[in-house]
Amino acid sequence: MGRDLTALFDPKSVAVVGASDDPAKYGYAVAAQALRALGRRPVHLVNRRGGTVLGRRAATSLTAIGEPVELVVISVPGAGFEAAVDEALECGARAIVGITAGFAETGADGLARQQALAARVREAGAVLVGPNCLGIADNTTELHLASDTFAPGRVALLSQSGNLALELQLRMERHGLGFSRFVSLGNQADVTLVDLVEDCARHEPTSAIAVYAEDFGDGRAFAQAAAAAGKPVVLLTAGRGTASARSAQSHTGALTTSSDVVAAACRDAGVELVATPREMTVVLAARSSGARAFGRRTAVFTDGGGHGVIAADAAEAAGLDVPELGAAAQNRLRALLWEQSAVGNPVDLAGMGEQNPRSYAETVGGLLAMDEVDAVLMSGYFGGYAASGSGLGGGGATLAEGEAEAARDIVAHWRARPKPLVVQSMYPKSPSCRTLAGAGIPVFSATEDAARALAAMAVLGGPPGLAPLPPPAPPLREAGYHGIRGVLADAGVPYPQAREITGEAELLSAADEFAGPYVLKALHVLHKSDAGGVALRLTDRPALLAAYRAMHARLGAPSYSVEAMADLDDGIELIVGVNRDPRFGPVAMVGLGGVLTEALHDVAFALAPLPAARAEELLRGLRSAALLTGVRGRPALDVAAAAEVIERITTVAAAHPEIAELEVNPLLVRPDGVLALDSRAVLA
């Protein structure tokens, strides 16, 4: 059920410690906001000097109030913060909001003080938001404990940035959106992002959860909470660069950046990942309409050829399809439009709107009624007739009236068939467009925003979901080549015959155990192929011995592996790797493998372990997926067998927290099965 945060969002009483008459101090802003809801609950102001604050008598301490206070906001200098928290707990506070900074963000000593403080709060059965936060607000309970006022609405905003919260409010206001709750995350010493997502998921007045986070804490727990929320979760995050991959030792580590990890977690959990506050607003506006598309087929409708072509390109760039409409659909449109109108998709009025503004509504209604259309993007001049008015000559008023009537008819058509409908207009603030927006139809000024909004409305079978982590296995004490090979083989990963050798006698003995051709590998050498530590297709014992002598003279490796040469004909080499991320745990990577892995970079990511069905989805989503199904006369490969082996590899990695990186490269997939040809592990 998650933590009980009732005392945080709907307390019986509130005290502001550090309340001030000085507008330059944060205690002034929070106290002024808190007093907005005096009729809802008692609000006590505390200032160590006493006197009056904002015209109200201030207590010199929490103890001096003389009655219990359920929620305490503390905005005092750092030296007095811990004592203020202790006094709040002694006075029976059930929730604390810590504005004061100077803890984990300052270094190890600050972190230690913060951890000790959080432990005292939890031991007392209370909850703490912050420290180093900017406050909280809940418009549904008239709780105003942040420096700014947030317009009421149905979006809960959980943010590590106060300025971004203000920008989002300005952007969302244009779409009639507001906030049910706002929480400044601060250092998350006690109450975490996961706690807040879980609580907002249970909060009925909240219809969507917007998150700006720089620190997820337990990223996998966040993904699980978001997947279970039952309402849209939209994430804006920072720091998704490549620096974290620079010290990785394997191909998998070098190819896995934090952006890949966050994107994979969001895909698996069904979280809408956005890159800017503007995109977050677009997605929230789209999801607030309530309309969902169960497919990608988009009809683009315009009143000008240029707008239609640009809108079609934007829709496809956003991952939507803009297919040509069928003959029957085109005939139905011809019956509505005049001869010069285009009806293939994009559908273009070609000037008919100026003759009959209601043709906008008739066309939208016709498109929404078509079974072959999942969503409609209307783009161009609509809204301009009402906005331009007299500028269109004597008929301007008539056109404006006709457009206003068309707007009302579009709303009626949409309500009768509530498929996703998004409008891009040169005049988004016109009366006609305000009619659409007021009814819940998103209106944007930018074509790319309209396309992104439609993409956010598409339902394509639901998110893959998160497979549970397996029980921890006994830890590995060493991760040598043959050691990790044995662990994977025990889990059902097939390998060619092999034997580790340290000299010529053992080499020749190994050659007697299985027939050639042979492979010789130098062990304990990073990226063996690049170092010349792999010799293939050694046909017999003399060839094997000669290769060994040359390789050993060049590399001097402590040991080597003699292996049976696999049949590479009609096969494709894949890579399967798992990298353990400090926030999200084991993350799997699958893609085109072999020596060109990093050059081709045709890989996909997901949180591990990967069920076979999900592994097959990732393989078939690669750019080179056509190679798996057979091209230019080559037979189709056993993708299902590859997916099953990927499940075994990723499960082993997920069951061993001590493995920082695990990689099988290449994993040879053939028409008749799969063989792992090389593997390595790096212990944490």
Protein Blocks (a to p, Z undefined) as FASTA:
>chain_A
ZZafklmmmcfbdcdehiafbfkbmklmmmmmmmmmmmmpccddddfkgpaeehiacdfb
fklnopacfbdcddddfklmmmmmmmmmmnopabdcdfbghilmnojklmmmmmmmmmmm
mmnopacehehiebdcdfknopacbfbdcdddjbdcddfbfklmmmmmmmmmmnopacfb
dcdfklolmbcfklmmmmmmmmmklmbdcdddfbgojmklmmmmmmmnopacddddehia
fklmmmpmbfklmmpcfklmmmmmmmmnopacdfbfklmmmmmmmmmnopacfbjbdcdd
dfbfklmmmmmmmmmmnopacddddfklmmmmmmmmcfklcfkbpadekhmlmmmmmlmm
mmmmmmmmpmkbmbdcdedjeojlmmnmmmnojmlmmmmmmmmmmmmmmmmmmmmmccdd
ddddfblmbmklmmmmmnopacdfbfklmmmmmmmmpcghiaebjadddddddddfbfcf
klmmmmmmmnopacddddddfbfklmmmmmmmpccddddddehiahkllnopacehifbl
mlmmmmmmmmmmmnopabdcddddddfehiacddddddddfklopadddddedjllmmno
pacdddddddfklmmmmmmmpmklmmmnopehiacddfklmmmmmmmmmmmmmmmmklmb
dcdddddddfkbccdfbdcdddZZ
